[in-house]
Amino acid sequence: MRKPGHLRGHFSWEKYLKETGSQPAPPHCFRQSCSPPSNDYKIGMKLEAQDPRNTTSTCIASVVGLTGARLRLRLDGSDNKNDFWRLVDSSEIQPIGTCEKNGGMLQPPLGFRLNASSWPMFLLKTLNGAEMAPAKVFHKEPPSPAQNNFEIGMKLEAVDRKNPHFICPATIGEVRGSEILVTFDGWRGAFDYWCRYDSRDIFPVGWCSLTGDNLQPPGTKVAIPKSPAPAAGIASGILRGPKTLLPGVPGRRRRKPGRKKGQLPKALAHQLTSQPAKLCEPFRFPKKRGPKPGSKRKPRLLLNQVPTSPTNSTPEPDTSTVPQDAATIPCAAMQAPTVCIYLNRNGDAGPHLDRKKVQHLPDHFGPARASVVLQQAVQACIDCAYHQKTVFAFLKQGHGGEIISAVFEREQHTLNLPAVNSIVHVLRFLEKLCRNLRSDNLFGNQPFTHNPAPQAGSYENDRYLTERCNFEGSLHGPGRGSKRFSQEIPPYNAPLCPKVPKNDCHASEGKLGNYPFATHTHYTLTKK
C-alpha cells in the first residue's frame, strides 16, 4: 500500500480525492446551510436545549466549548459525562424563556445530581445573574433535502459519534432507503454508523475549512489505487468559500470488463492455488501442563483488543463515575494521571494572540490526561492567533502525543505534539511556547485572580533559569540530552492534588517550582 499524500504533510481534500479516485457528495445532499452560519456564542452563555437522553424534556444548558459552527453544551445539574454538541442552527436549542412562552416547563436533566425537590431553587440560582444567549445568535435550521441523493463511494465529512468533538473524512459505504452507512476512511469498522440522509452530523467536503472547525486526517489504512480513472464534473461537489478554487479531481475507479463480479483475477487465483501445502496444516495446540506441587499460579488476565479510534485524543474524562468494565479501557489510560491547568484570561496575550478571543476561552483545561490537556491548550493558542501560521511555526513535529491543526495558506496543516505524562511537562512546554509568543502569565497550575497582567520580563528570573531542568527539546518530543522526570503525579479526582507551601524547592526535584506564569509561591505535590 502506498503512503497517502495527506500523511506526508498536511491534509488536503483536493490531493486526497485525486489519490483515492473519489468524488465528493454534492452539497444539495446534506441538510446544511449553503453558507455556514456564524458562531457568535460565548463560553458560559445559557440557553434552552433538549435533553439528548430524554428528548421530551427541555433543560437549561451552558455553552462550555466552541468549535467552528458547533457548540459544546452541558446541562446544568449534570456533569461533563453527558456533554453533547449541537450546530448553531440546530432546532434543538432556543433562547431562555421560549419553553415558558409555549406553555411548557423547564425540567431537570436525566440523572440530576441533586434531590428532585431542590430543582426549582437550583433553577433560580442558576439563572440569577447568568449571561443569557441573545436571540440574534440563534439561526433557523435549514430544510431537509427532498430525497436521499447519496451514492456509494461518495466522500463527506462526518462527526465521529464515539468522539463527537471530532469531524473526520468519511465515505458512503451503503445506501438503504432513507438510511446511509457512514464509514471513516482509514479506520476500523467499529466506528461506522447508520444514520438518516438528512442527519445534522454529516457535512459536505470543505465544511470544516469554511467554518474553522478541525478536520482530523484519515487513518493510516487508506487504500490508494495506482491509476485512478478520471471522471468529469467532480469538482462541483466540493464546498468552497468565496476565494477557494479547487480544480476537478478524478472519479471512482470502475471494474475492469471481462471479469464477473465476485470472481478473483487469474493471477491471484493462480497464486493462491500454488501455495505450499504446509501452509494449510492445522494449528496444533500445546499440551497443557499442571502447576508444580506447592506453587502458586497467578491468574491470567485476558485483555480484549480495543479498536483504534479515528483520533489520538480522548474526550474529557467523566466527573461522575468510573466505568467498571476494565476490559474496555486500555491499561495505560487507566493509570495515566489527570491534570488541570488554568488560563489567565486577563493576562498579557502578547502581539500574536487576539486578546478578545483569549477572553472567550474557558478558564481551565482538564481535568484530563496530560497529553489531552496540552493539546487543548496549544490548540486554543492557535485558534486565538491573529495568524495561525505564526503559532504553528513555533511548534516542531513530536511523537506519541496528540494532534493539533492550523489553517493557513488556504489549507489545513496538522502536527503531532510530543508525549507528556505529568503537569510538570505540560507547564514547561507551555512556558516555552508562551515565551516565543511573548504572552506572559497566561497558564498556571492554580486559578488566577483578576489582577492586571504582570510587566514584561517576569520570566527573567536568573535563579529560576539557572536551576530549571534542560527542557529545550520539549517542543519536538523527547530528544538527546533531555532530562526525564522520575516522579509522577498520582491519579486524583480533584483538578489538582493538595499542595503544601514550602519556602524553597526546585523544579528539577519533581516539584512545580516558581513558574513565572503560575504563582509566586513555591509548592510541592504531595501524594494522597
MIROLUM-775681 format. One line per 10 residues: for each residue y, z, x of C-alpha. Coordinates in steps of 0.02 Angstrom, whole numbers. Each point is the difference from the previous one (the first is absolute). Layout:
N
Y Z X | ... .
REM end
This chain:
528
0 0 0 | 169 -48 72 | 133 133 8 | 127 -32 -138 | 176 -39 55 | 72 144 -100 | -101 122 105 | 75 -62 163 | 176 50 -55 | 97 26 -159 .
-71 -56 -167 | 68 -162 -70 | -57 -66 -169 | 41 -177 54 | -114 6 152 | -133 97 -92 | -11 -125 -142 | -12 -143 124 | -137 82 102 | -105 52 -150 .
28 -162 -94 | 55 96 -154 | 126 -23 -138 | 112 134 -77 | -5 39 -184 | 155 -73 -86 | 133 129 -52 | -19 -44 -185 | -176 77 5 | 72 175 23 .
86 124 -112 | 140 24 124 | 183 -47 -2 | 44 -165 81 | 139 92 91 | -62 174 53 | 103 141 -79 | 110 110 108 | -55 178 38 | 152 112 -25 .
-95 164 -20 | 23 150 114 | -122 131 60 | 2 149 -119 | 58 -92 -156 | -82 54 -164 | -67 -117 -133 | -129 -8 -139 | -169 -77 39 | -169 -19 -82 .
-134 112 72 | -119 -125 83 | -148 113 -42 | 55 24 -180 | 101 -150 -57 | 42 79 -168 | 107 133 86 | 176 -26 64 | 47 118 142 | 144 38 117 .
-22 -84 170 | 95 7 163 | 26 -144 122 | -80 56 163 | -13 -167 88 | 76 -175 3 | -70 -161 71 | 55 -175 -47 | 11 -13 -189 | -118 148 -28 .
20 186 -31 | -115 140 50 | 3 125 -144 | -59 179 -14 | -17 85 -169 | 97 163 -3 | -124 142 -12 | -133 -100 92 | -35 -23 186 | -7 -145 121 .
-183 -30 -39 | 54 -92 -156 | 147 -100 68 | 6 -178 -64 | 101 -159 26 | 99 -101 -126 | 109 -154 12 | 184 25 -39 | -19 -118 -148 | -154 88 -71 .
-3 39 -186 | -84 167 39 | 160 79 67 | 159 35 -97 | 160 104 11 | 0 185 -42 | 26 24 -187 | -87 -159 -58 | -153 94 -61 | 107 118 -105 .
100 -144 -74 | -161 -80 -57 | -58 160 -85 | -123 52 135 | -18 153 110 | -19 15 187 | -171 65 46 | -64 95 152 | -103 -109 117 | -188 6 -4 .
-50 142 113 | 165 94 -18 | -8 135 133 | 85 136 -103 | -44 78 -167 | 25 -120 -145 | 113 126 -88 | 122 -7 145 | 29 -188 -19 | 163 10 -104 .
83 117 126 | -67 -102 145 | 74 -157 -78 | 172 81 -18 | 1 59 180 | -59 -170 62 | 137 -98 -88 | 139 127 31 | 114 -75 131 | -121 -141 42 .
58 -176 39 | -52 -113 -144 | -37 -182 35 | 140 -99 -87 | -44 -135 -126 | 69 -137 113 | -140 21 128 | -135 -41 -129 | -52 -181 -26 | -86 -91 -142 .
-182 -41 29 | -35 -187 16 | -107 -85 -134 | -184 -32 25 | -60 -178 40 | -69 -93 -150 | -173 -20 79 | -102 32 155 | 46 -137 123 | -85 72 153 .
-134 -97 93 | -132 58 122 | 63 -3 180 | 185 21 -38 | 94 118 115 | 113 141 -59 | 66 172 47 | -83 149 -86 | 12 189 -5 | -146 88 83 .
-48 117 -142 | -90 119 118 | 159 10 105 | 132 -49 -129 | 145 22 121 | -57 -161 87 | 6 -183 -50 | -122 -117 88 | -41 -186 5 | -136 -41 -126 .
-99 -142 -77 | -58 -38 -177 | -188 22 15 | -50 -35 -180 | 77 -37 -170 | -76 58 -165 | 105 -27 -154 | 155 108 16 | -72 93 151 | 13 -43 185 .
-90 72 152 | 121 49 138 | -82 -4 173 | 91 61 155 | 0 -118 148 | -96 61 151 | -65 161 -81 | -161 57 -81 | -31 -24 -184 | 14 187 -35 .
187 -24 -27 | -10 -150 -118 | 39 28 -183 | 9 -89 -167 | 163 -5 -96 | 87 -99 -135 | 92 -157 50 | 165 79 -55 | -24 159 104 | 158 70 83 .
-101 39 157 | -10 -182 58 | 141 -104 71 | 31 -178 58 | -3 -43 185 | 166 49 80 | 38 143 -121 | 4 136 134 | 111 -105 110 | 128 -17 -140 .
-3 181 -57 | -9 80 172 | -169 81 -34 | -126 16 141 | -141 -129 -10 | -151 61 96 | -85 -134 107 | -176 -59 -47 | -153 80 76 | -92 -66 152 .
-141 -84 -97 | 95 -154 -53 | -101 -161 11 | 107 -142 68 | -64 -177 -34 | 3 -116 151 | 86 -147 -85 | 71 40 -172 | 29 -151 -109 | 183 -26 -46 .
54 6 -181 | 166 -48 -74 | 115 105 -107 | -53 170 66 | 170 55 64 | 66 17 -177 | -108 155 -25 | 90 103 132 | 133 117 -66 | 157 -26 103 .
171 74 16 | 158 -104 -2 | -11 -35 188 | -188 0 27 | -71 -174 23 | -185 -17 34 | -81 -171 22 | -154 -54 -94 | -166 73 54 | -176 -68 -17 .
-109 35 -149 | -177 66 -11 | -146 -86 85 | -113 -96 -115 | -188 -7 9 | -63 -147 98 | -90 -133 -103 | -183 -35 22 | -63 178 -16 | -40 94 -160 .
86 163 -39 | -98 149 67 | -102 -106 124 | 5 45 185 | 57 -132 126 | -142 -85 94 | 53 68 169 | 5 179 -64 | -167 -19 -91 | -82 -68 159 .
71 144 101 | -69 129 -120 | -173 -78 -6 | -11 -17 189 | 28 186 37 | -143 89 91 | -123 87 -113 | 24 167 89 | 170 18 -81 | -85 22 -167 .
-115 141 53 | 7 148 -118 | 97 151 56 | -112 138 65 | 52 176 -42 | -25 127 141 | -127 136 -27 | 70 162 -65 | -26 148 111 | 10 177 -65 .
105 134 82 | -69 99 144 | -60 176 -40 | 141 125 3 | 139 -132 9 | 143 -11 -124 | 42 -172 -63 | 179 -38 -46 | 24 -92 -164 | 38 -184 21 .
164 -55 -76 | 1 -169 -83 | 174 -74 1 | 29 -140 -122 | 96 -148 65 | 177 3 -63 | 68 -173 -42 | 144 -58 104 | 167 5 -89 | 119 -148 -3 .
123 110 98 | -8 122 141 | 108 123 -94 | -54 128 -127 | 107 62 -143 | 81 170 0 | -135 135 -12 | -28 97 -159 | 98 158 -30 | -117 66 -132 .
-184 2 46 | -111 -63 140 | -143 -118 -49 | -170 83 9 | -97 -157 43 | 11 0 189 | -111 -153 12 | 141 -110 -67 | 128 56 130 | -8 -40 186 .
-25 155 107 | 151 -43 108 | 111 -6 -153 | -60 171 -59 | 30 80 170 | 168 -82 38 | 144 123 -14 | 135 -34 -127 | 180 7 56 | 170 -9 -83 .
166 -51 77 | 172 15 -78 | 141 -125 -6 | 182 47 26 | 81 -117 -126 | 172 64 53 | -34 -25 185 | 73 -132 114 | -80 -164 -53 | 68 -90 152 .
60 -180 13 | -164 -82 -50 | -45 92 -162 | 90 -14 -167 | 58 176 -42 | -4 -34 -188 | -181 -56 8 | -46 152 105 | 73 115 -132 | -115 -79 -130 .
-157 43 99 | -108 153 -43 | 44 159 94 | -174 11 76 | -153 -104 43 | -170 80 -32 | -97 107 -2 | -125 -130 58 | -95 -53 155 | 110 -12 154 .
-23 -189 15 | 49 -25 -183 | 155 108 15 | 53 -95 156 | -24 -166 -89 | 105 58 -148 | 141 61 111 | 5 -156 110 | -13 -115 -150 | 146 94 -80 .
106 -32 155 | -42 -185 -8 | 40 -11 -185 | 168 86 25 | 54 -108 147 | 144 -121 -11 | -110 -122 96 | -187 38 -5 | -27 -103 155 | 101 125 102 .
-111 148 -45 | -158 -105 16 | 50 -47 178 | -4 183 53 | -185 13 -48 | -147 -56 103 | -173 -51 -58 | -114 152 -6 | -182 30 -37 | -89 103 -132 .
153 43 -103 | 74 -59 -164 | 82 -167 -35 | 187 -19 -23 | 90 -161 -46 | 173 -76 7 | 76 -156 -75 | 117 -105 106 | 24 -183 41 | -69 -36 -175 .
-173 64 48 | -96 163 -7 | -51 80 165 | -129 138 16 | -42 123 139 | -125 139 30 | 68 171 46 | -92 106 130 | -124 130 -59 | 73 175 -19 .
-90 159 -50 | 128 140 -4 | 178 37 -52 | 46 13 184 | -45 -182 28 | 89 -54 -160 | 162 90 44 | 1 -63 179 | -28 -179 -57 | 142 14 -126 .
110 83 131 | -11 -150 115 | 25 -122 -143 | 154 97 -58 | 69 0 177 | -15 -190 3 | 82 -11 -171 | 132 128 51 | -41 96 -160 | 15 183 50 .
-69 146 -100 | -95 -112 -121 | -176 76 -4 | -66 177 19 | -142 118 -39 | 106 110 -115 | 105 -39 -155 | 180 -41 45 | 151 89 -71 | 149 -103 -54 .
93 20 163 | 108 -135 80 | -86 -113 124 | -1 65 179 | 106 -81 132 | -72 -142 99 | -85 59 156 | -100 139 -81 | -151 -76 84 | 74 33 172 .
-87 164 33 | -39 0 185 | -129 138 -10 | -87 -82 -147 | -5 -168 87 | -70 80 157 | -136 102 -85 | -56 -125 -131 | -164 -92 22 | -4 -180 56 .
-1 -95 -164 | 78 -161 61 | -149 -104 -56 | -6 71 -175 | 75 -152 -83 | -144 -109 56 | -147 118 -19 | -91 105 129 | 23 -74 172 | -30 40 181 .
89 157 53 | 33 64 -176 | -43 181 -28 | -118 50 -139 | 24 160 -96 | -152 112 -7 | 61 115 -138 | -9 -71 -175 | 78 62 -158 | -134 65 -120 .
-7 -65 -178 | 104 94 -126 | 54 -16 -180 | 185 40 19 | 117 -133 71 | 9 96 165 | -93 149 69 | 85 169 22 | 110 12 153 | 43 148 108 .
171 -2 89 | -13 7 188 | 135 9 131 | -68 -128 121 | -138 -129 -7 | -34 -176 57 | -64 -150 -96 | -121 -35 141 | -91 160 -47 | -49 -71 -169 .
154 68 -91 | 142 -87 -87 | 134 58 122 | 184 -36 -21 | 4 -165 -93 | 179 -61 -1 | -25 -79 -170 | -90 148 -78 | 70 177 20 | 73 99 143 .
-127 142 -18 | -158 -7 104 | -161 10 -100 | -182 13 41 | -138 -52 -121 | -123 136 -47 | -170 -30 -75 | -40 75 -169 .
REM end
